[in-house]
Amino acid sequence: MSINVHSHAFAGNPLLSKFSFSGHPLPPSAALEALNARIGLPNTHSYPSLSFKVLPFRNGRPLASSEASSGDSPPIWHLGWLGLDDLRVIFDNSGAQLSVDSLVYLNSSAEDDAVYWAIDVSAEVIELGSKTGLRFVELRTLMVATDWSDLQAMGNLAIAGHAKALLEWHNVSRFCGHCGEKTVPMEAGRRKQCPNGSCKKRIYPRVDPVVIMLVIDRENDRALLAKRPMRLHRLYTCLSGFTEPGESLEEAVRRETWEETRVEVGEVVYHSSQPWPVGPSGIPCQLMVGFFAYAKSLEITVDKKELEGALTSLMLSGTVEKK
């Protein structure tokens, strides 16, 4: 059996790979200086040729717009990038104050001399006014609606995922875990610093690995799928779970499969990985690591606390047929 996946959701972020500013990404310190100069703070170096693009989020949802597509295809989504001047006008009209520290630097692009930022407006009463067609959309909705063969659309999805992860990390790291002091953003939001002189802890986003596995019955060419509570009706997916401290990824695959279905797994084979910024908000920076897992036992006993049900499916020419 051979399974090929050409695209991963939230992977291939163009701002982290091929885009650059004059051959190199604009360092966070320079990006922050350019932002301060544009907002009007004194004694800062200006970058007059740069444009600023900001992606607002509300409760983990990016601003986006859609346009009708031809035929029966779903709508085409676009991220709702705002210019810095537009963002300032929206804040002023809403009686809110735009703070430099609330903006998180994503990266820069040489292709359009643009500096990209994200901002969380969940705590602000922001009215978009004349910005018709824009609304805050669940990231999973954008993932499902995106044409995965469109590289530009997939790149935008990856940018939105990266921005969401950084903003949610800021929300859950407001205080130093060592002394309890309120943290301050540094390096244009790329890290945080404890201001306590006796502590001074540097805090960076931490990536938490999540394993996801296609459990396979080799002899009968079947795969094990499961349905989780509170998900879409009749939606069955691969098993998945978090790694425990002191546990390898392969051990996590075997443990999670056993705990949820009482199926024993032997050989575990790595497939690929992808960012996963749509998991629990308390764990914002997740890396999903995919595996093939080969079953040693075939009897299924579902853990009802974790799953609503499980089934085995025939694997036929790369498709899945329920059995």
C-alpha positions as CSV (number, residue, x, y, z in Angstrom):
1,M,0.0,0.0,0.0
2,S,1.3,3.4,-1.0
3,I,-0.1,6.8,0.1
4,N,1.3,10.1,-1.2
5,V,0.4,13.5,0.2
6,H,1.5,16.4,-1.9
7,S,0.3,19.3,0.4
8,H,-0.1,19.8,4.1
9,A,-2.3,22.4,5.6
10,F,-0.4,25.2,7.4
11,A,2.9,24.1,5.9
12,G,5.0,25.9,3.3
13,N,4.7,29.4,4.9
14,P,6.2,31.7,2.2
15,L,7.2,34.3,4.7
16,L,9.4,31.8,6.5
17,S,10.9,30.2,3.3
18,K,11.3,32.0,0.0
19,F,10.3,35.6,0.7
20,S,13.0,38.0,2.0
21,F,13.8,41.7,2.2
22,S,16.7,42.7,-0.2
23,G,17.9,39.1,-0.1
24,H,17.5,38.7,3.7
25,P,14.5,39.0,6.0
26,L,14.2,42.3,7.8
27,P,15.4,41.6,11.4
28,P,12.8,42.0,14.1
29,S,14.7,45.0,15.6
30,A,14.6,46.8,12.2
31,A,11.0,45.9,11.6
32,L,10.0,47.3,15.0
33,E,12.0,50.5,14.3
34,A,10.3,50.9,10.9
35,L,6.9,50.4,12.6
36,N,7.7,52.9,15.3
37,A,8.8,55.4,12.7
38,R,5.6,54.9,10.7
39,I,3.4,55.4,13.8
40,G,5.3,58.6,14.5
41,L,7.6,57.9,17.4
42,P,10.6,60.2,17.5
43,N,14.3,59.1,17.1
44,T,13.5,56.1,14.9
45,H,14.9,55.3,11.5
46,S,12.4,55.4,8.7
47,Y,12.0,52.9,5.8
48,P,10.0,55.1,3.4
49,S,9.7,52.4,0.7
50,L,8.1,49.8,2.9
51,S,4.4,49.0,3.1
52,F,2.9,47.5,6.2
53,K,0.3,44.8,6.1
54,V,-1.6,43.7,9.2
55,L,-3.8,40.6,9.7
56,P,-6.3,41.1,12.6
57,F,-7.6,38.2,14.6
58,R,-10.5,37.9,16.9
59,N,-10.8,34.9,19.3
60,G,-8.3,33.0,17.1
61,R,-10.2,33.8,13.9
62,P,-8.4,35.7,11.1
63,L,-10.0,38.5,9.1
64,A,-11.0,37.2,5.7
65,S,-13.2,37.8,2.7
66,S,-14.7,35.5,0.1
67,E,-15.8,35.7,-3.5
68,A,-18.1,33.5,-5.5
69,S,-16.4,30.8,-7.6
70,S,-17.7,29.3,-10.8
71,G,-19.9,26.3,-10.9
72,D,-20.5,24.2,-7.8
73,S,-17.0,25.1,-6.3
74,P,-16.9,26.6,-2.8
75,P,-16.2,30.3,-2.3
76,I,-12.7,31.5,-2.8
77,W,-11.2,33.0,0.5
78,H,-8.7,35.8,0.8
79,L,-7.0,36.9,4.0
80,G,-8.1,40.4,5.1
81,W,-4.8,42.2,5.2
82,L,-5.2,45.8,6.3
83,G,-2.8,48.7,5.7
84,L,-1.3,50.3,8.8
85,D,-3.1,53.6,8.1
86,D,-6.5,51.7,7.7
87,L,-5.9,49.9,11.0
88,R,-5.2,53.2,12.8
89,V,-8.3,54.8,11.4
90,I,-10.4,51.8,12.5
91,F,-8.9,52.0,16.0
92,D,-9.4,55.7,16.2
93,N,-13.1,55.5,15.1
94,S,-13.7,52.8,17.7
95,G,-12.1,54.9,20.5
96,A,-9.4,52.3,21.0
97,Q,-5.7,52.9,21.1
98,L,-3.3,51.1,18.8
99,S,-0.2,49.9,20.7
100,V,3.0,48.9,19.0
101,D,3.4,46.1,21.5
102,S,0.1,44.6,20.4
103,L,1.5,43.9,16.9
104,V,3.5,40.7,16.3
105,Y,6.1,40.6,13.5
106,L,5.6,37.8,10.9
107,N,8.3,38.6,8.4
108,S,9.1,40.8,5.3
109,S,8.9,40.2,1.6
110,A,11.2,41.5,-1.1
111,E,8.6,40.9,-3.8
112,D,6.4,43.8,-2.6
113,D,8.7,45.6,-0.1
114,A,6.1,44.7,2.6
115,V,6.4,44.0,6.3
116,Y,3.8,41.6,7.6
117,W,2.2,41.8,11.1
118,A,-0.6,40.2,13.1
119,I,-2.7,41.7,15.8
120,D,-5.3,40.3,18.3
121,V,-8.3,42.6,18.5
122,S,-10.4,40.3,20.7
123,A,-10.4,42.7,23.6
124,E,-11.3,45.7,21.5
125,V,-14.7,46.8,20.1
126,I,-13.5,47.3,16.6
127,E,-15.9,48.2,13.8
128,L,-14.7,47.5,10.2
129,G,-16.9,50.2,8.9
130,S,-16.6,50.5,5.1
131,K,-14.5,47.4,4.9
132,T,-17.4,45.4,3.5
133,G,-17.1,41.7,2.8
134,L,-14.6,41.2,5.6
135,R,-15.4,39.0,8.6
136,F,-13.6,36.9,11.1
137,V,-13.5,33.3,10.0
138,E,-12.6,30.1,11.9
139,L,-9.3,28.8,10.6
140,R,-10.6,25.3,10.2
141,T,-13.2,26.8,7.8
142,L,-10.5,28.3,5.7
143,M,-8.6,25.1,5.7
144,V,-11.6,23.2,4.4
145,A,-12.5,25.8,1.8
146,T,-9.0,26.3,0.5
147,D,-8.1,24.8,-2.9
148,W,-5.1,22.6,-1.9
149,S,-3.8,22.7,-5.5
150,D,-3.5,26.5,-5.3
151,L,0.0,27.1,-3.9
152,Q,-0.7,30.8,-3.2
153,A,-3.9,30.0,-1.3
154,M,-2.1,27.3,0.7
155,G,0.7,29.8,1.4
156,N,-1.8,32.3,2.8
157,L,-3.3,29.6,4.9
158,A,0.1,28.8,6.3
159,I,0.7,32.5,7.1
160,A,-2.6,32.7,9.0
161,G,-1.8,29.5,10.9
162,H,1.6,30.9,11.9
163,A,0.1,34.2,13.0
164,K,-2.6,32.5,15.1
165,A,0.0,30.4,16.9
166,L,2.1,33.4,17.8
167,L,-0.9,35.5,19.0
168,E,-2.2,32.7,21.1
169,W,1.2,32.1,22.6
170,H,1.3,35.7,23.6
171,N,-2.1,35.2,25.3
172,V,-0.9,32.2,27.4
173,S,2.5,33.7,28.3
174,R,1.4,37.0,29.8
175,F,3.2,36.1,33.1
176,C,6.6,34.7,33.9
177,G,6.3,31.0,34.9
178,H,9.3,31.4,37.3
179,C,8.4,34.5,39.4
180,G,4.9,35.5,38.2
181,E,5.9,39.0,36.9
182,K,4.0,40.3,33.9
183,T,6.1,39.7,30.8
184,V,6.9,42.3,28.1
185,P,7.2,41.6,24.4
186,M,10.7,41.7,22.8
187,E,12.1,41.4,19.3
188,A,8.8,42.7,17.7
189,G,6.8,40.0,19.5
190,R,9.1,37.1,18.6
191,R,9.9,36.4,22.3
192,K,9.0,37.7,25.8
193,Q,11.1,38.9,28.7
194,C,10.6,38.9,32.4
195,P,11.3,42.5,33.6
196,N,12.1,41.3,37.1
197,G,15.7,42.3,37.7
198,S,16.4,39.1,39.8
199,C,14.8,36.9,37.2
200,K,15.1,38.2,33.6
201,K,13.8,34.9,32.1
202,R,13.7,34.8,28.3
203,I,10.5,33.2,27.0
204,Y,10.2,31.7,23.5
205,P,7.3,29.9,21.8
206,R,7.5,26.2,22.6
207,V,6.4,23.6,20.0
208,D,4.3,20.8,21.4
209,P,4.3,17.6,19.2
210,V,1.1,15.8,18.5
211,V,1.2,12.4,16.9
212,I,-1.4,11.3,14.3
213,M,-1.4,7.8,13.0
214,L,-3.0,5.7,10.4
215,V,-3.3,2.3,12.1
216,I,-3.1,-0.4,9.4
217,D,-4.1,-4.1,9.4
218,R,-1.5,-5.4,6.9
219,E,-3.0,-8.8,6.4
220,N,-6.5,-7.6,5.5
221,D,-5.4,-4.3,3.9
222,R,-7.6,-2.3,6.4
223,A,-7.2,0.9,8.3
224,L,-8.5,2.0,11.7
225,L,-10.5,5.3,11.9
226,A,-12.3,6.9,14.8
227,K,-14.9,9.5,15.6
228,R,-14.3,12.0,18.3
229,P,-17.1,13.6,20.4
230,M,-18.3,17.1,19.4
231,R,-17.0,16.7,15.8
232,L,-18.9,16.8,12.6
233,H,-21.5,14.0,12.2
234,R,-20.2,10.9,10.5
235,L,-16.6,12.4,10.4
236,Y,-14.1,9.6,11.0
237,T,-10.4,10.4,11.2
238,C,-7.1,8.9,12.1
239,L,-6.2,8.5,15.8
240,S,-4.1,11.2,17.4
241,G,-2.9,12.4,20.7
242,F,-0.3,14.4,22.7
243,T,3.1,13.1,23.7
244,E,3.9,12.7,27.3
245,P,7.1,14.0,29.0
246,G,9.9,11.5,28.6
247,E,8.1,9.7,25.8
248,S,9.3,9.2,22.2
249,L,7.0,9.8,19.3
250,E,6.8,6.1,18.5
251,E,5.9,5.4,22.1
252,A,3.2,8.0,22.0
253,V,1.7,6.4,18.9
254,R,1.5,3.0,20.6
255,R,0.2,4.3,23.9
256,E,-2.5,6.5,22.3
257,T,-3.7,3.7,20.1
258,W,-3.9,1.3,23.0
259,E,-5.6,3.8,25.3
260,E,-8.3,4.7,22.8
261,T,-9.0,1.4,21.1
262,R,-7.1,-1.3,22.9
263,V,-5.4,-2.2,19.6
264,E,-1.7,-3.1,20.1
265,V,0.7,-1.5,17.6
266,G,4.1,-2.9,16.6
267,E,6.0,-1.2,13.8
268,V,5.7,2.6,13.6
269,V,6.9,4.3,10.4
270,Y,7.3,8.1,10.0
271,H,5.3,9.8,7.2
272,S,5.6,13.6,7.5
273,S,4.9,16.5,9.7
274,Q,3.0,19.8,9.6
275,P,2.2,22.8,11.8
276,W,-1.2,22.5,13.6
277,P,-2.3,25.8,15.0
278,V,-6.0,24.8,15.3
279,G,-5.8,22.6,18.3
280,P,-6.6,23.6,21.9
281,S,-6.0,27.4,22.5
282,G,-4.0,26.6,25.7
283,I,-1.4,24.8,23.5
284,P,-0.9,27.3,20.7
285,C,2.2,26.1,18.9
286,Q,1.7,22.5,17.9
287,L,3.6,20.3,15.4
288,M,1.6,17.4,14.1
289,V,3.8,14.4,13.3
290,G,2.2,11.7,11.1
291,F,2.9,8.0,11.2
292,F,1.8,4.7,9.7
293,A,1.3,2.3,12.6
294,Y,0.9,-1.5,12.0
295,A,-1.5,-3.3,14.2
296,K,-0.4,-6.5,16.1
297,S,-4.0,-7.1,17.4
298,L,-7.3,-6.5,15.7
299,E,-10.0,-6.5,18.4
300,I,-11.3,-3.0,19.1
301,T,-12.5,-1.7,22.4
302,V,-13.4,2.0,22.3
303,D,-12.6,4.3,25.2
304,K,-15.9,6.3,25.4
305,K,-14.2,9.2,27.2
306,E,-12.0,9.8,24.2
307,L,-14.0,8.5,21.2
308,E,-17.6,8.0,20.2
309,G,-16.7,5.1,18.0
310,A,-14.2,3.4,15.7
311,L,-14.3,1.4,12.5
312,T,-12.1,-0.4,10.1
313,S,-12.0,0.5,6.4
314,L,-10.7,-1.2,3.3
315,M,-7.8,0.5,1.6
316,L,-8.5,0.3,-2.1
317,S,-6.2,2.1,-4.6
318,G,-5.6,5.0,-2.3
319,T,-9.3,5.4,-1.4
320,V,-11.0,4.4,1.8
321,E,-14.2,2.3,1.6
322,K,-16.1,1.8,4.9
323,K,-16.5,-1.8,6.0
